[in-house]
Every structure is written in C-alpha cells, then in structure tokens.
C-alpha cells in the first residue's frame, strides 16, 4: 500500500471514529455531516471524498466484511458440499467481527436507536446474498440449482445475523465464532 492510500485510510478512520463518537453522544439524527466535518477540521465537500453519506460510515465496514467473505469463498478449493463452505466462510466473517467488536457494538447501538437504520442494515445484508450465492456456485464441483443455493445462503445469513444480534445484545461478550458455529450446526441438525 502506497503513502497516498495509507493517508486516505488514516483520514477515513479518523472520520469514522469521530462520527461514531458523535452518534453516541448526540444521536444519529442529531449529528450532521457538517458536525462531523467541523470536528475533523474539514469541509463537508472533503468529507464526501471519503464517505458517500452518514449511512456509509455505519454500513461500509459490514459491506467490506461481507466482500471479504466473498473473496474467502472464491479462494477455496472446489467442493461438492455447499454447507461446509458456507460455514467456513461465515466463521471467517465472525472472526473478523470479533477483531472490531468495539466499533460494531457502537454501530449496533446507533442502528437500534434509529429505526430507519435497522431496516437499512437488514437490506445491506440481504443485498449480499446473491453475490455470496454466485461465489459459492463458482466453487461447487457439480452443477447445482441456483435457487436451492440462494435459499441455503439466505438461511445461513439469517443464522449469522441472529448470532450477531445475540452477541451484540450481550455487549459483544463471549465468543462470536462459537455462537455462529452453534447456529450453523443447528441448521445441519434440522436438515
């Protein structure tokens, strides 16, 4: 990574930390882009070079982790069994959440207090299902019914989401990877 990219990521991290702190202190709706820009000493126009919106600050890390999960699937050797591949992928995603649990805890609290954000969060997860399904289908050795695979991905995403909600409701205490594994194992026992 070059100097320019490192500087960009440092500024993004500063904006993100500032915004999350302001969201916690004043509430999401009461915090404007101008407020965030003022604290980090930049113009709103400069802010938009780093983030498209306030929502982007909240949801971009989740989207990035889901995209990491897609790359994880794509790096897997071909397989005949989709559920173990999805399980490995979602355990990987959970381990990445664990590493950033403090910021995800804040994001969760902000979204929980702001109803329109909760629905946007759910939509952001649902919108990833198709891409995860495509990545999974590309790693399967035998032809599969895409509708069946999409259904499986959706069920596993629900198991992941429920595990995250339980974990975040418990203030990110405990082992999120184990909780995701338990939820996905429940699916195996139901099948």
C-alpha positions in Angstrom: 0.0 0.0 0.0 1.4 3.3 -1.0 1.7 6.5 1.0 -1.4 8.1 -0.6 -3.6 5.1 0.2 -2.3 4.9 3.8 -3.1 8.6 4.3 -6.6 8.1 2.8 -7.3 5.2 5.2 -6.0 7.2 8.2 -8.4 10.1 7.3 -11.2 7.6 6.8 -10.5 6.1 10.2 -10.4 9.5 11.9 -13.8 10.5 10.3 -15.3 7.1 11.2 -14.2 7.3 14.9 -15.4 10.9 15.2 -18.7 10.2 13.6 -19.3 7.1 15.8 -18.5 9.1 18.9 -20.8 12.0 17.8 -23.6 9.5 17.0 -23.2 8.0 20.5 -23.2 11.4 22.2 -25.8 13.3 20.3 -27.8 10.7 18.4 -27.6 9.7 14.7 -30.3 12.1 13.5 -29.0 15.0 15.5 -25.5 14.6 14.1 -25.0 16.3 10.7 -22.2 15.8 8.2 -21.3 19.4 9.0 -20.9 18.5 12.7 -18.6 15.6 11.7 -16.6 17.7 9.3 -16.2 20.5 11.8 -14.7 18.2 14.4 -12.2 16.6 12.0 -11.5 20.1 10.6 -12.5 19.6 7.0 -15.2 20.9 4.8 -18.3 18.8 4.1 -17.2 18.6 0.5 -13.9 17.0 1.6 -16.0 14.6 3.8 -17.7 13.3 0.7 -14.3 12.3 -0.8 -14.2 9.7 1.9 -17.8 8.7 2.6 -20.9 9.0 0.4 -23.2 9.6 3.5 -23.6 9.2 7.2 -25.1 5.7 6.5 -21.9 4.8 4.6 -19.9 5.3 7.8 -22.2 2.9 9.6 -22.6 0.2 7.0 -19.4 0.3 4.9 -17.5 -1.9 7.3 -20.2 -4.6 7.3 -20.2 -4.5 3.5 -16.4 -4.7 3.5 -16.5 -7.8 5.7 -19.1 -9.5 3.5 -17.0 -8.7 0.5 -14.0 -10.3 2.4 -16.3 -13.3 2.9 -16.9 -13.5 -0.9 -13.2 -13.4 -1.5 -12.8 -16.1 1.1 -15.2 -18.4 -0.8 -13.5 -17.6 -4.1 -10.1 -18.6 -2.6 -11.5 -22.1 -1.5 -10.7 -25.2 -3.5 -13.7 -26.6 -5.4 -16.1 -28.5 -3.2 -19.1 -30.7 -3.6 -20.7 -29.7 -0.3 -22.0 -26.1 -0.1 -22.9 -26.0 3.7 -19.3 -26.7 4.9 -18.1 -24.0 2.5 -20.6 -21.5 3.8 -19.9 -22.5 7.4 -16.2 -21.9 6.9 -16.9 -18.5 5.3 -19.3 -17.3 8.0 -16.9 -18.4 10.7 -14.2 -16.4 9.0 -16.6 -13.3 8.8 -17.4 -13.8 12.5 -13.7 -13.8 13.4 -13.3 -10.5 11.6 -16.2 -9.0 13.5 -14.5 -10.1 16.7 -11.4 -8.1 15.9 -13.5 -5.0 15.5 -16.1 -5.6 18.1 -15.9 -2.2 19.8 -16.9 -0.3 16.6 -19.5 -2.9 15.7 -21.0 -2.5 19.2 -21.4 1.2 18.6 -22.8 0.7 15.2 -25.4 -1.7 16.6 -26.4 0.7 19.3 -26.8 3.5 16.9 -28.8 1.4 14.5 -31.0 0.1 17.3 -31.9 3.6 18.4 -32.7 4.7 14.9 -35.4 2.6 13.3 -34.7 3.6 9.6 -31.1 2.4 10.1 -32.2 -1.0 11.3 -34.1 -1.7 8.1 -31.2 -0.3 6.0 -28.8 -2.7 7.9 -31.1 -5.7 7.1 -31.3 -4.7 3.5 -27.5 -4.4 3.3 -27.1 -8.0 4.4 -29.9 -9.3 2.2 -28.3 -7.5 -0.8 -25.1 -9.5 -0.3 -26.9 -12.9 -0.6 -26.8 -13.0 -4.4 -23.1 -12.3 -4.6 -22.3 -14.9 -1.9 -24.5 -17.3 -3.8 -22.6 -16.6 -7.1 -19.3 -17.1 -5.3 -20.5 -20.3 -3.8 -21.8 -21.7 -7.0 -18.5 -20.9 -8.7 -16.7 -23.2 -6.2 -19.0 -26.2 -6.4 -17.7 -29.1 -8.4 -21.1 -30.2 -9.7 -23.9 -28.2 -11.3 -26.4 -27.1 -8.8 -29.8 -25.5 -8.7 -29.1 -21.8 -8.1 -32.4 -21.3 -6.4 -31.6 -24.0 -3.9 -28.1 -22.4 -3.3 -29.7 -19.0 -2.9 -32.1 -20.5 -0.3 -29.3 -22.1 1.6 -27.3 -18.8 1.6 -30.3 -16.9 2.9 -30.8 -19.4 5.7 -27.1 -19.3 6.7 -27.2 -15.4 6.5 -30.1 -15.5 8.9 -28.2 -17.8 11.3 -25.2 -15.3 11.1 -27.4 -12.3 11.7 -29.2 -13.8 14.7 -25.8 -14.8 16.2 -24.6 -11.2 15.7 -27.7 -9.8 17.3 -27.5 -12.1 20.3 -23.8 -11.3 20.7 -24.3 -7.5 20.4 -27.2 -7.6 22.8 -24.8 -9.2 25.3 -22.4 -6.2 24.6 -20.1 -8.4 22.5 -19.2 -10.6 25.4 -18.5 -14.2 24.6 -17.2 -16.0 21.6 -19.0 -14.8 18.4 -17.3 -17.5 16.3 -18.7 -20.2 18.6 -22.1 -18.7 18.6 -22.1 -18.6 14.7 -20.9 -22.2 14.7 -23.7 -23.3 17.0 -26.4 -21.6 14.8 -25.0 -23.2 11.7 -24.8 -26.6 13.4 -28.5 -26.2 14.2 -29.1 -26.0 10.5 -27.3 -29.2 9.9 -29.4 -31.0 12.5 -32.6 -29.7 11.0 -31.7 -30.8 7.5 
